[in-house]
């Protein structure tokens, strides 16, 4: 659900050209930060940031593969 919310917000508020291939890496980096993990855990529960990172990693790989190897 959290990753789906991120995807929905990304599609609503940005264009691919704006963030390009770095979008999912940025999400992974942000939610890997200990400070953000603490805030996310308080709002969504323990492990939410790790869940977001794990859910975002395949999306990052898929986009990278699509852009560079299509």
CHARMM internal coordinates of N, CA and C (Angstrom, degrees):
IC EDIT
DIST 1 N 1 CA 1.4464
DIST 1 CA 1 C 1.5358
ANGL 1 N 1 CA 1 C 110.79
DIST 1 C 2 N 1.3174
ANGL 1 CA 1 C 2 N 117.34
DIHE 1 N 1 CA 1 C 2 N -43.96
DIST 2 N 2 CA 1.4648
ANGL 1 C 2 N 2 CA 119.94
DIHE 1 CA 1 C 2 N 2 CA -178.89
DIST 2 CA 2 C 1.5193
ANGL 2 N 2 CA 2 C 111.48
DIHE 1 C 2 N 2 CA 2 C -63.99
DIST 2 C 3 N 1.3187
ANGL 2 CA 2 C 3 N 116.69
DIHE 2 N 2 CA 2 C 3 N -43.72
DIST 3 N 3 CA 1.4601
ANGL 2 C 3 N 3 CA 119.63
DIHE 2 CA 2 C 3 N 3 CA -179.66
DIST 3 CA 3 C 1.5237
ANGL 3 N 3 CA 3 C 109.89
DIHE 2 C 3 N 3 CA 3 C -66.92
DIST 3 C 4 N 1.3307
ANGL 3 CA 3 C 4 N 117.16
DIHE 3 N 3 CA 3 C 4 N -38.82
DIST 4 N 4 CA 1.4656
ANGL 3 C 4 N 4 CA 120.39
DIHE 3 CA 3 C 4 N 4 CA 176.76
DIST 4 CA 4 C 1.5247
ANGL 4 N 4 CA 4 C 110.83
DIHE 3 C 4 N 4 CA 4 C -61.74
DIST 4 C 5 N 1.3288
ANGL 4 CA 4 C 5 N 117.24
DIHE 4 N 4 CA 4 C 5 N -38.06
DIST 5 N 5 CA 1.4650
ANGL 4 C 5 N 5 CA 120.86
DIHE 4 CA 4 C 5 N 5 CA 176.78
DIST 5 CA 5 C 1.5276
ANGL 5 N 5 CA 5 C 110.73
DIHE 4 C 5 N 5 CA 5 C -63.46
DIST 5 C 6 N 1.3259
ANGL 5 CA 5 C 6 N 116.96
DIHE 5 N 5 CA 5 C 6 N -40.95
DIST 6 N 6 CA 1.4670
ANGL 5 C 6 N 6 CA 120.78
DIHE 5 CA 5 C 6 N 6 CA 178.20
DIST 6 CA 6 C 1.5283
ANGL 6 N 6 CA 6 C 110.82
DIHE 5 C 6 N 6 CA 6 C -63.32
DIST 6 C 7 N 1.3316
ANGL 6 CA 6 C 7 N 116.18
DIHE 6 N 6 CA 6 C 7 N -43.05
DIST 7 N 7 CA 1.4626
ANGL 6 C 7 N 7 CA 120.14
DIHE 6 CA 6 C 7 N 7 CA 179.13
DIST 7 CA 7 C 1.5222
ANGL 7 N 7 CA 7 C 110.16
DIHE 6 C 7 N 7 CA 7 C -63.00
DIST 7 C 8 N 1.3284
ANGL 7 CA 7 C 8 N 116.32
DIHE 7 N 7 CA 7 C 8 N -44.32
DIST 8 N 8 CA 1.4664
ANGL 7 C 8 N 8 CA 121.15
DIHE 7 CA 7 C 8 N 8 CA -179.80
DIST 8 CA 8 C 1.5308
ANGL 8 N 8 CA 8 C 110.78
DIHE 7 C 8 N 8 CA 8 C -61.29
DIST 8 C 9 N 1.3264
ANGL 8 CA 8 C 9 N 117.45
DIHE 8 N 8 CA 8 C 9 N -45.77
DIST 9 N 9 CA 1.4587
ANGL 8 C 9 N 9 CA 121.30
DIHE 8 CA 8 C 9 N 9 CA 179.78
DIST 9 CA 9 C 1.5270
ANGL 9 N 9 CA 9 C 111.29
DIHE 8 C 9 N 9 CA 9 C -65.40
DIST 9 C 10 N 1.3230
ANGL 9 CA 9 C 10 N 116.45
DIHE 9 N 9 CA 9 C 10 N -39.11
DIST 10 N 10 CA 1.4633
ANGL 9 C 10 N 10 CA 120.28
DIHE 9 CA 9 C 10 N 10 CA 178.64
DIST 10 CA 10 C 1.5181
ANGL 10 N 10 CA 10 C 110.22
DIHE 9 C 10 N 10 CA 10 C -61.11
DIST 10 C 11 N 1.3283
ANGL 10 CA 10 C 11 N 116.56
DIHE 10 N 10 CA 10 C 11 N -46.99
DIST 11 N 11 CA 1.4657
ANGL 10 C 11 N 11 CA 120.34
DIHE 10 CA 10 C 11 N 11 CA -179.29
DIST 11 CA 11 C 1.5221
ANGL 11 N 11 CA 11 C 111.37
DIHE 10 C 11 N 11 CA 11 C -64.88
DIST 11 C 12 N 1.3173
ANGL 11 CA 11 C 12 N 116.41
DIHE 11 N 11 CA 11 C 12 N -35.49
DIST 12 N 12 CA 1.4589
ANGL 11 C 12 N 12 CA 121.30
DIHE 11 CA 11 C 12 N 12 CA -177.76
DIST 12 CA 12 C 1.5309
ANGL 12 N 12 CA 12 C 111.90
DIHE 11 C 12 N 12 CA 12 C -73.59
DIST 12 C 13 N 1.3195
ANGL 12 CA 12 C 13 N 117.26
DIHE 12 N 12 CA 12 C 13 N -39.13
DIST 13 N 13 CA 1.4612
ANGL 12 C 13 N 13 CA 121.21
DIHE 12 CA 12 C 13 N 13 CA -168.25
DIST 13 CA 13 C 1.5209
ANGL 13 N 13 CA 13 C 116.41
DIHE 12 C 13 N 13 CA 13 C -106.56
DIST 13 C 14 N 1.3082
ANGL 13 CA 13 C 14 N 118.54
DIHE 13 N 13 CA 13 C 14 N -9.33
DIST 14 N 14 CA 1.4604
ANGL 13 C 14 N 14 CA 119.87
DIHE 13 CA 13 C 14 N 14 CA -176.82
DIST 14 CA 14 C 1.5194
ANGL 14 N 14 CA 14 C 110.81
DIHE 13 C 14 N 14 CA 14 C -139.27
DIST 14 C 15 N 1.3118
ANGL 14 CA 14 C 15 N 114.48
DIHE 14 N 14 CA 14 C 15 N 170.10
DIST 15 N 15 CA 1.4579
ANGL 14 C 15 N 15 CA 120.29
DIHE 14 CA 14 C 15 N 15 CA 172.28
DIST 15 CA 15 C 1.5172
ANGL 15 N 15 CA 15 C 107.88
DIHE 14 C 15 N 15 CA 15 C -115.09
DIST 15 C 16 N 1.3083
ANGL 15 CA 15 C 16 N 116.13
DIHE 15 N 15 CA 15 C 16 N 159.20
DIST 16 N 16 CA 1.4587
ANGL 15 C 16 N 16 CA 120.11
DIHE 15 CA 15 C 16 N 16 CA 178.13
DIST 16 CA 16 C 1.5252
ANGL 16 N 16 CA 16 C 110.01
DIHE 15 C 16 N 16 CA 16 C -60.10
DIST 16 C 17 N 1.3232
ANGL 16 CA 16 C 17 N 116.59
DIHE 16 N 16 CA 16 C 17 N -38.19
DIST 17 N 17 CA 1.4619
ANGL 16 C 17 N 17 CA 119.98
DIHE 16 CA 16 C 17 N 17 CA -179.76
DIST 17 CA 17 C 1.5263
ANGL 17 N 17 CA 17 C 112.33
DIHE 16 C 17 N 17 CA 17 C -62.43
DIST 17 C 18 N 1.3316
ANGL 17 CA 17 C 18 N 116.75
DIHE 17 N 17 CA 17 C 18 N -33.00
DIST 18 N 18 CA 1.4591
ANGL 17 C 18 N 18 CA 120.52
DIHE 17 CA 17 C 18 N 18 CA -177.72
DIST 18 CA 18 C 1.5232
ANGL 18 N 18 CA 18 C 111.80
DIHE 17 C 18 N 18 CA 18 C -66.35
DIST 18 C 19 N 1.3085
ANGL 18 CA 18 C 19 N 117.15
DIHE 18 N 18 CA 18 C 19 N -49.39
DIST 19 N 19 CA 1.4615
ANGL 18 C 19 N 19 CA 120.34
DIHE 18 CA 18 C 19 N 19 CA -176.81
DIST 19 CA 19 C 1.5181
ANGL 19 N 19 CA 19 C 112.79
DIHE 18 C 19 N 19 CA 19 C -104.79
DIST 19 C 20 N 1.3040
ANGL 19 CA 19 C 20 N 116.67
DIHE 19 N 19 CA 19 C 20 N -23.81
DIST 20 N 20 CA 1.4515
ANGL 19 C 20 N 20 CA 121.34
DIHE 19 CA 19 C 20 N 20 CA 176.89
DIST 20 CA 20 C 1.5102
ANGL 20 N 20 CA 20 C 113.81
DIHE 19 C 20 N 20 CA 20 C 55.54
DIST 20 C 21 N 1.2989
ANGL 20 CA 20 C 21 N 114.36
DIHE 20 N 20 CA 20 C 21 N -146.89
DIST 21 N 21 CA 1.4559
ANGL 20 C 21 N 21 CA 121.26
DIHE 20 CA 20 C 21 N 21 CA -174.36
DIST 21 CA 21 C 1.5256
ANGL 21 N 21 CA 21 C 112.71
DIHE 20 C 21 N 21 CA 21 C -70.24
DIST 21 C 22 N 1.3056
ANGL 21 CA 21 C 22 N 118.58
DIHE 21 N 21 CA 21 C 22 N -15.04
DIST 22 N 22 CA 1.4639
ANGL 21 C 22 N 22 CA 121.13
DIHE 21 CA 21 C 22 N 22 CA -176.10
DIST 22 CA 22 C 1.5196
ANGL 22 N 22 CA 22 C 113.77
DIHE 21 C 22 N 22 CA 22 C -85.41
DIST 22 C 23 N 1.3290
ANGL 22 CA 22 C 23 N 118.68
DIHE 22 N 22 CA 22 C 23 N -6.09
DIST 23 N 23 CA 1.4629
ANGL 22 C 23 N 23 CA 120.96
DIHE 22 CA 22 C 23 N 23 CA -175.68
DIST 23 CA 23 C 1.5223
ANGL 23 N 23 CA 23 C 112.04
DIHE 22 C 23 N 23 CA 23 C -56.99
DIST 23 C 24 N 1.3273
ANGL 23 CA 23 C 24 N 117.02
DIHE 23 N 23 CA 23 C 24 N -53.70
DIST 24 N 24 CA 1.4645
ANGL 23 C 24 N 24 CA 118.84
DIHE 23 CA 23 C 24 N 24 CA -175.67
DIST 24 CA 24 C 1.5192
ANGL 24 N 24 CA 24 C 111.59
DIHE 23 C 24 N 24 CA 24 C -68.94
DIST 24 C 25 N 1.3344
ANGL 24 CA 24 C 25 N 117.58
DIHE 24 N 24 CA 24 C 25 N -32.85
DIST 25 N 25 CA 1.4657
ANGL 24 C 25 N 25 CA 118.77
DIHE 24 CA 24 C 25 N 25 CA 175.46
DIST 25 CA 25 C 1.5191
ANGL 25 N 25 CA 25 C 110.09
DIHE 24 C 25 N 25 CA 25 C -64.86
DIST 25 C 26 N 1.3265
ANGL 25 CA 25 C 26 N 117.11
DIHE 25 N 25 CA 25 C 26 N -37.98
DIST 26 N 26 CA 1.4621
ANGL 25 C 26 N 26 CA 121.19
DIHE 25 CA 25 C 26 N 26 CA 177.07
DIST 26 CA 26 C 1.5355
ANGL 26 N 26 CA 26 C 110.12
DIHE 25 C 26 N 26 CA 26 C -62.05
DIST 26 C 27 N 1.3266
ANGL 26 CA 26 C 27 N 117.25
DIHE 26 N 26 CA 26 C 27 N -44.95
DIST 27 N 27 CA 1.4697
ANGL 26 C 27 N 27 CA 121.23
DIHE 26 CA 26 C 27 N 27 CA 178.16
DIST 27 CA 27 C 1.5247
ANGL 27 N 27 CA 27 C 109.88
DIHE 26 C 27 N 27 CA 27 C -59.95
DIST 27 C 28 N 1.3181
ANGL 27 CA 27 C 28 N 117.17
DIHE 27 N 27 CA 27 C 28 N -45.22
DIST 28 N 28 CA 1.4634
ANGL 27 C 28 N 28 CA 121.41
DIHE 27 CA 27 C 28 N 28 CA 179.27
DIST 28 CA 28 C 1.5247
ANGL 28 N 28 CA 28 C 110.33
DIHE 27 C 28 N 28 CA 28 C -60.86
DIST 28 C 29 N 1.3210
ANGL 28 CA 28 C 29 N 117.31
DIHE 28 N 28 CA 28 C 29 N -45.99
DIST 29 N 29 CA 1.4662
ANGL 28 C 29 N 29 CA 121.26
DIHE 28 CA 28 C 29 N 29 CA -179.92
DIST 29 CA 29 C 1.5258
ANGL 29 N 29 CA 29 C 111.96
DIHE 28 C 29 N 29 CA 29 C -63.54
DIST 29 C 30 N 1.3219
ANGL 29 CA 29 C 30 N 116.75
DIHE 29 N 29 CA 29 C 30 N -44.17
DIST 30 N 30 CA 1.4719
ANGL 29 C 30 N 30 CA 120.68
DIHE 29 CA 29 C 30 N 30 CA -178.70
DIST 30 CA 30 C 1.5181
ANGL 30 N 30 CA 30 C 110.67
DIHE 29 C 30 N 30 CA 30 C -62.84
DIST 30 C 31 N 1.3291
ANGL 30 CA 30 C 31 N 117.40
DIHE 30 N 30 CA 30 C 31 N -50.37
DIST 31 N 31 CA 1.4578
ANGL 30 C 31 N 31 CA 120.24
DIHE 30 CA 30 C 31 N 31 CA -175.67
DIST 31 CA 31 C 1.5253
ANGL 31 N 31 CA 31 C 113.14
DIHE 30 C 31 N 31 CA 31 C -78.07
DIST 31 C 32 N 1.3266
ANGL 31 CA 31 C 32 N 117.89
DIHE 31 N 31 CA 31 C 32 N -4.99
DIST 32 N 32 CA 1.4621
ANGL 31 C 32 N 32 CA 121.66
DIHE 31 CA 31 C 32 N 32 CA 172.59
DIST 32 CA 32 C 1.5260
ANGL 32 N 32 CA 32 C 111.49
DIHE 31 C 32 N 32 CA 32 C -87.27
DIST 32 C 33 N 1.3186
ANGL 32 CA 32 C 33 N 117.37
DIHE 32 N 32 CA 32 C 33 N -14.48
DIST 33 N 33 CA 1.4568
ANGL 32 C 33 N 33 CA 123.43
DIHE 32 CA 32 C 33 N 33 CA -179.92
DIST 33 CA 33 C 1.5324
ANGL 33 N 33 CA 33 C 110.21
DIHE 32 C 33 N 33 CA 33 C -69.36
DIST 33 C 34 N 1.3283
ANGL 33 CA 33 C 34 N 116.78
DIHE 33 N 33 CA 33 C 34 N 133.05
DIST 34 N 34 CA 1.4655
ANGL 33 C 34 N 34 CA 121.23
DIHE 33 CA 33 C 34 N 34 CA -175.72
DIST 34 CA 34 C 1.5289
ANGL 34 N 34 CA 34 C 112.59
DIHE 33 C 34 N 34 CA 34 C -60.67
DIST 34 C 35 N 1.3024
ANGL 34 CA 34 C 35 N 117.97
DIHE 34 N 34 CA 34 C 35 N -39.17
DIST 35 N 35 CA 1.4673
ANGL 34 C 35 N 35 CA 121.25
DIHE 34 CA 34 C 35 N 35 CA 178.92
DIST 35 CA 35 C 1.5285
ANGL 35 N 35 CA 35 C 110.58
DIHE 34 C 35 N 35 CA 35 C -62.50
DIST 35 C 36 N 1.3291
ANGL 35 CA 35 C 36 N 116.61
DIHE 35 N 35 CA 35 C 36 N -45.84
DIST 36 N 36 CA 1.4619
ANGL 35 C 36 N 36 CA 121.04
DIHE 35 CA 35 C 36 N 36 CA 178.57
DIST 36 CA 36 C 1.5270
ANGL 36 N 36 CA 36 C 110.22
DIHE 35 C 36 N 36 CA 36 C -66.06
DIST 36 C 37 N 1.3306
ANGL 36 CA 36 C 37 N 117.36
DIHE 36 N 36 CA 36 C 37 N -36.93
DIST 37 N 37 CA 1.4706
ANGL 36 C 37 N 37 CA 120.44
DIHE 36 CA 36 C 37 N 37 CA 176.85
DIST 37 CA 37 C 1.5256
ANGL 37 N 37 CA 37 C 110.76
DIHE 36 C 37 N 37 CA 37 C -58.63
DIST 37 C 38 N 1.3303
ANGL 37 CA 37 C 38 N 116.88
DIHE 37 N 37 CA 37 C 38 N -41.49
DIST 38 N 38 CA 1.4641
ANGL 37 C 38 N 38 CA 121.32
DIHE 37 CA 37 C 38 N 38 CA 179.74
DIST 38 CA 38 C 1.5204
ANGL 38 N 38 CA 38 C 111.13
DIHE 37 C 38 N 38 CA 38 C -64.12
DIST 38 C 39 N 1.3149
ANGL 38 CA 38 C 39 N 116.80
DIHE 38 N 38 CA 38 C 39 N -45.36
DIST 39 N 39 CA 1.4678
ANGL 38 C 39 N 39 CA 121.09
DIHE 38 CA 38 C 39 N 39 CA 179.60
DIST 39 CA 39 C 1.5276
ANGL 39 N 39 CA 39 C 110.58
DIHE 38 C 39 N 39 CA 39 C -65.32
DIST 39 C 40 N 1.3206
ANGL 39 CA 39 C 40 N 116.54
DIHE 39 N 39 CA 39 C 40 N -45.01
DIST 40 N 40 CA 1.4649
ANGL 39 C 40 N 40 CA 121.00
DIHE 39 CA 39 C 40 N 40 CA -179.03
DIST 40 CA 40 C 1.5245
ANGL 40 N 40 CA 40 C 110.65
DIHE 39 C 40 N 40 CA 40 C -64.69
DIST 40 C 41 N 1.3218
ANGL 40 CA 40 C 41 N 117.33
DIHE 40 N 40 CA 40 C 41 N -39.45
DIST 41 N 41 CA 1.4618
ANGL 40 C 41 N 41 CA 120.89
DIHE 40 CA 40 C 41 N 41 CA 178.00
DIST 41 CA 41 C 1.5213
ANGL 41 N 41 CA 41 C 111.24
DIHE 40 C 41 N 41 CA 41 C -63.49
DIST 41 C 42 N 1.3190
ANGL 41 CA 41 C 42 N 117.20
DIHE 41 N 41 CA 41 C 42 N -38.66
DIST 42 N 42 CA 1.4661
ANGL 41 C 42 N 42 CA 120.68
DIHE 41 CA 41 C 42 N 42 CA 178.93
DIST 42 CA 42 C 1.5273
ANGL 42 N 42 CA 42 C 111.24
DIHE 41 C 42 N 42 CA 42 C -65.11
DIST 42 C 43 N 1.3270
ANGL 42 CA 42 C 43 N 116.54
DIHE 42 N 42 CA 42 C 43 N -35.22
DIST 43 N 43 CA 1.4639
ANGL 42 C 43 N 43 CA 120.12
DIHE 42 CA 42 C 43 N 43 CA -177.52
DIST 43 CA 43 C 1.5305
ANGL 43 N 43 CA 43 C 112.84
DIHE 42 C 43 N 43 CA 43 C -85.78
DIST 43 C 44 N 1.3414
ANGL 43 CA 43 C 44 N 117.21
DIHE 43 N 43 CA 43 C 44 N -42.78
DIST 44 N 44 CA 1.4635
ANGL 43 C 44 N 44 CA 121.01
DIHE 43 CA 43 C 44 N 44 CA -172.04
DIST 44 CA 44 C 1.5250
ANGL 44 N 44 CA 44 C 114.73
DIHE 43 C 44 N 44 CA 44 C -113.61
DIST 44 C 45 N 1.3330
ANGL 44 CA 44 C 45 N 117.46
DIHE 44 N 44 CA 44 C 45 N -13.05
DIST 45 N 45 CA 1.4570
ANGL 44 C 45 N 45 CA 120.18
DIHE 44 CA 44 C 45 N 45 CA -179.47
DIST 45 CA 45 C 1.5217
ANGL 45 N 45 CA 45 C 111.63
DIHE 44 C 45 N 45 CA 45 C 114.09
DIST 45 C 46 N 1.3201
ANGL 45 CA 45 C 46 N 114.98
DIHE 45 N 45 CA 45 C 46 N 157.70
DIST 46 N 46 CA 1.4601
ANGL 45 C 46 N 46 CA 121.68
DIHE 45 CA 45 C 46 N 46 CA -179.31
DIST 46 CA 46 C 1.5239
ANGL 46 N 46 CA 46 C 110.50
DIHE 45 C 46 N 46 CA 46 C -58.54
DIST 46 C 47 N 1.3169
ANGL 46 CA 46 C 47 N 115.71
DIHE 46 N 46 CA 46 C 47 N 134.40
DIST 47 N 47 CA 1.4586
ANGL 46 C 47 N 47 CA 121.21
DIHE 46 CA 46 C 47 N 47 CA 177.95
DIST 47 CA 47 C 1.5172
ANGL 47 N 47 CA 47 C 114.87
DIHE 46 C 47 N 47 CA 47 C 89.03
DIST 47 C 48 N 1.3280
ANGL 47 CA 47 C 48 N 117.86
DIHE 47 N 47 CA 47 C 48 N -1.42
DIST 48 N 48 CA 1.4684
ANGL 47 C 48 N 48 CA 120.52
DIHE 47 CA 47 C 48 N 48 CA -177.89
DIST 48 CA 48 C 1.5300
ANGL 48 N 48 CA 48 C 111.53
DIHE 47 C 48 N 48 CA 48 C -62.33
DIST 48 C 49 N 1.3168
ANGL 48 CA 48 C 49 N 117.32
DIHE 48 N 48 CA 48 C 49 N -42.10
DIST 49 N 49 CA 1.4706
ANGL 48 C 49 N 49 CA 119.94
DIHE 48 CA 48 C 49 N 49 CA 179.65
DIST 49 CA 49 C 1.5219
ANGL 49 N 49 CA 49 C 111.22
DIHE 48 C 49 N 49 CA 49 C -63.50
DIST 49 C 50 N 1.3252
ANGL 49 CA 49 C 50 N 116.22
DIHE 49 N 49 CA 49 C 50 N -42.58
DIST 50 N 50 CA 1.4642
ANGL 49 C 50 N 50 CA 119.47
DIHE 49 CA 49 C 50 N 50 CA 178.21
DIST 50 CA 50 C 1.5238
ANGL 50 N 50 CA 50 C 110.56
DIHE 49 C 50 N 50 CA 50 C -61.89
DIST 50 C 51 N 1.3239
ANGL 50 CA 50 C 51 N 116.54
DIHE 50 N 50 CA 50 C 51 N -38.56
DIST 51 N 51 CA 1.4569
ANGL 50 C 51 N 51 CA 121.69
DIHE 50 CA 50 C 51 N 51 CA 177.43
DIST 51 CA 51 C 1.5300
ANGL 51 N 51 CA 51 C 110.69
DIHE 50 C 51 N 51 CA 51 C -62.42
DIST 51 C 52 N 1.3227
ANGL 51 CA 51 C 52 N 116.61
DIHE 51 N 51 CA 51 C 52 N -43.37
DIST 52 N 52 CA 1.4689
ANGL 51 C 52 N 52 CA 121.11
DIHE 51 CA 51 C 52 N 52 CA 179.07
DIST 52 CA 52 C 1.5273
ANGL 52 N 52 CA 52 C 110.14
DIHE 51 C 52 N 52 CA 52 C -63.54
DIST 52 C 53 N 1.3217
ANGL 52 CA 52 C 53 N 116.70
DIHE 52 N 52 CA 52 C 53 N -43.97
DIST 53 N 53 CA 1.4670
ANGL 52 C 53 N 53 CA 120.74
DIHE 52 CA 52 C 53 N 53 CA 179.64
DIST 53 CA 53 C 1.5283
ANGL 53 N 53 CA 53 C 110.14
DIHE 52 C 53 N 53 CA 53 C -61.81
DIST 53 C 54 N 1.3295
ANGL 53 CA 53 C 54 N 116.78
DIHE 53 N 53 CA 53 C 54 N -46.20
DIST 54 N 54 CA 1.4686
ANGL 53 C 54 N 54 CA 120.16
DIHE 53 CA 53 C 54 N 54 CA -179.89
DIST 54 CA 54 C 1.5230
ANGL 54 N 54 CA 54 C 111.21
DIHE 53 C 54 N 54 CA 54 C -64.58
DIST 54 C 55 N 1.3262
ANGL 54 CA 54 C 55 N 117.39
DIHE 54 N 54 CA 54 C 55 N -37.46
DIST 55 N 55 CA 1.4571
ANGL 54 C 55 N 55 CA 121.04
DIHE 54 CA 54 C 55 N 55 CA 178.92
DIST 55 CA 55 C 1.5132
ANGL 55 N 55 CA 55 C 113.22
DIHE 54 C 55 N 55 CA 55 C -72.56
DIST 55 C 56 N 1.3245
ANGL 55 CA 55 C 56 N 116.75
DIHE 55 N 55 CA 55 C 56 N -28.31
DIST 56 N 56 CA 1.4640
ANGL 55 C 56 N 56 CA 121.11
DIHE 55 CA 55 C 56 N 56 CA -178.05
DIST 56 CA 56 C 1.5227
ANGL 56 N 56 CA 56 C 112.72
DIHE 55 C 56 N 56 CA 56 C -83.35
DIST 56 C 57 N 1.3138
ANGL 56 CA 56 C 57 N 116.99
DIHE 56 N 56 CA 56 C 57 N -27.15
DIST 57 N 57 CA 1.4608
ANGL 56 C 57 N 57 CA 120.77
DIHE 56 CA 56 C 57 N 57 CA -175.98
DIST 57 CA 57 C 1.5300
ANGL 57 N 57 CA 57 C 112.67
DIHE 56 C 57 N 57 CA 57 C -58.75
DIST 57 C 58 N 1.3483
ANGL 57 CA 57 C 58 N 119.66
DIHE 57 N 57 CA 57 C 58 N -47.31
DIST 58 N 58 CA 1.4745
ANGL 57 C 58 N 58 CA 118.27
DIHE 57 CA 57 C 58 N 58 CA 177.42
DIST 58 CA 58 C 1.5300
ANGL 58 N 58 CA 58 C 112.64
DIHE 57 C 58 N 58 CA 58 C -63.56
DIST 58 C 59 N 1.3301
ANGL 58 CA 58 C 59 N 117.43
DIHE 58 N 58 CA 58 C 59 N -33.65
DIST 59 N 59 CA 1.4632
ANGL 58 C 59 N 59 CA 120.52
DIHE 58 CA 58 C 59 N 59 CA 178.82
DIST 59 CA 59 C 1.5199
ANGL 59 N 59 CA 59 C 110.38
DIHE 58 C 59 N 59 CA 59 C -65.73
DIST 59 C 60 N 1.3281
ANGL 59 CA 59 C 60 N 116.28
DIHE 59 N 59 CA 59 C 60 N -40.66
DIST 60 N 60 CA 1.4601
ANGL 59 C 60 N 60 CA 120.90
DIHE 59 CA 59 C 60 N 60 CA 177.71
DIST 60 CA 60 C 1.5169
ANGL 60 N 60 CA 60 C 109.63
DIHE 59 C 60 N 60 CA 60 C -62.74
DIST 60 C 61 N 1.3171
ANGL 60 CA 60 C 61 N 116.36
DIHE 60 N 60 CA 60 C 61 N -45.31
DIST 61 N 61 CA 1.4659
ANGL 60 C 61 N 61 CA 120.91
DIHE 60 CA 60 C 61 N 61 CA -179.91
DIST 61 CA 61 C 1.5291
ANGL 61 N 61 CA 61 C 110.66
DIHE 60 C 61 N 61 CA 61 C -63.67
DIST 61 C 62 N 1.3315
ANGL 61 CA 61 C 62 N 116.94
DIHE 61 N 61 CA 61 C 62 N -42.70
DIST 62 N 62 CA 1.4630
ANGL 61 C 62 N 62 CA 121.05
DIHE 61 CA 61 C 62 N 62 CA -179.46
DIST 62 CA 62 C 1.5279
ANGL 62 N 62 CA 62 C 110.59
DIHE 61 C 62 N 62 CA 62 C -62.39
DIST 62 C 63 N 1.3256
ANGL 62 CA 62 C 63 N 117.51
DIHE 62 N 62 CA 62 C 63 N -44.94
DIST 63 N 63 CA 1.4593
ANGL 62 C 63 N 63 CA 121.05
DIHE 62 CA 62 C 63 N 63 CA 179.56
DIST 63 CA 63 C 1.5226
ANGL 63 N 63 CA 63 C 110.36
DIHE 62 C 63 N 63 CA 63 C -64.49
DIST 63 C 64 N 1.3268
ANGL 63 CA 63 C 64 N 116.77
DIHE 63 N 63 CA 63 C 64 N -44.21
DIST 64 N 64 CA 1.4640
ANGL 63 C 64 N 64 CA 121.41
DIHE 63 CA 63 C 64 N 64 CA 178.95
DIST 64 CA 64 C 1.5284
ANGL 64 N 64 CA 64 C 109.55
DIHE 63 C 64 N 64 CA 64 C -58.87
DIST 64 C 65 N 1.3208
ANGL 64 CA 64 C 65 N 116.96
DIHE 64 N 64 CA 64 C 65 N -45.39
DIST 65 N 65 CA 1.4579
ANGL 64 C 65 N 65 CA 121.72
DIHE 64 CA 64 C 65 N 65 CA -179.45
DIST 65 CA 65 C 1.5229
ANGL 65 N 65 CA 65 C 110.65
DIHE 64 C 65 N 65 CA 65 C -64.32
DIST 65 C 66 N 1.3266
ANGL 65 CA 65 C 66 N 116.79
DIHE 65 N 65 CA 65 C 66 N -41.77
DIST 66 N 66 CA 1.4603
ANGL 65 C 66 N 66 CA 121.37
DIHE 65 CA 65 C 66 N 66 CA -179.51
DIST 66 CA 66 C 1.5203
ANGL 66 N 66 CA 66 C 111.28
DIHE 65 C 66 N 66 CA 66 C -64.33
DIST 66 C 67 N 1.3191
ANGL 66 CA 66 C 67 N 116.81
DIHE 66 N 66 CA 66 C 67 N -43.40
DIST 67 N 67 CA 1.4652
ANGL 66 C 67 N 67 CA 120.83
DIHE 66 CA 66 C 67 N 67 CA -177.00
DIST 67 CA 67 C 1.5310
ANGL 67 N 67 CA 67 C 111.56
DIHE 66 C 67 N 67 CA 67 C -71.22
DIST 67 C 68 N 1.3206
ANGL 67 CA 67 C 68 N 116.68
DIHE 67 N 67 CA 67 C 68 N -45.32
DIST 68 N 68 CA 1.4526
ANGL 67 C 68 N 68 CA 119.47
DIHE 67 CA 67 C 68 N 68 CA -171.17
DIST 68 CA 68 C 1.5253
ANGL 68 N 68 CA 68 C 115.00
DIHE 67 C 68 N 68 CA 68 C -94.06
DIST 68 C 69 N 1.3049
ANGL 68 CA 68 C 69 N 116.64
DIHE 68 N 68 CA 68 C 69 N -23.96
DIST 69 N 69 CA 1.4605
ANGL 68 C 69 N 69 CA 118.22
DIHE 68 CA 68 C 69 N 69 CA -172.88
DIST 69 CA 69 C 1.5208
ANGL 69 N 69 CA 69 C 113.81
DIHE 68 C 69 N 69 CA 69 C -120.82
DIST 69 C 70 N 1.3225
ANGL 69 CA 69 C 70 N 117.30
DIHE 69 N 69 CA 69 C 70 N 9.94
DIST 70 N 70 CA 1.4679
ANGL 69 C 70 N 70 CA 119.47
DIHE 69 CA 69 C 70 N 70 CA -178.64
DIST 70 CA 70 C 1.5109
ANGL 70 N 70 CA 70 C 110.79
DIHE 69 C 70 N 70 CA 70 C -75.24
END
COOR INIT
IC SEED 1 N 1 CA 1 C
IC BUILD
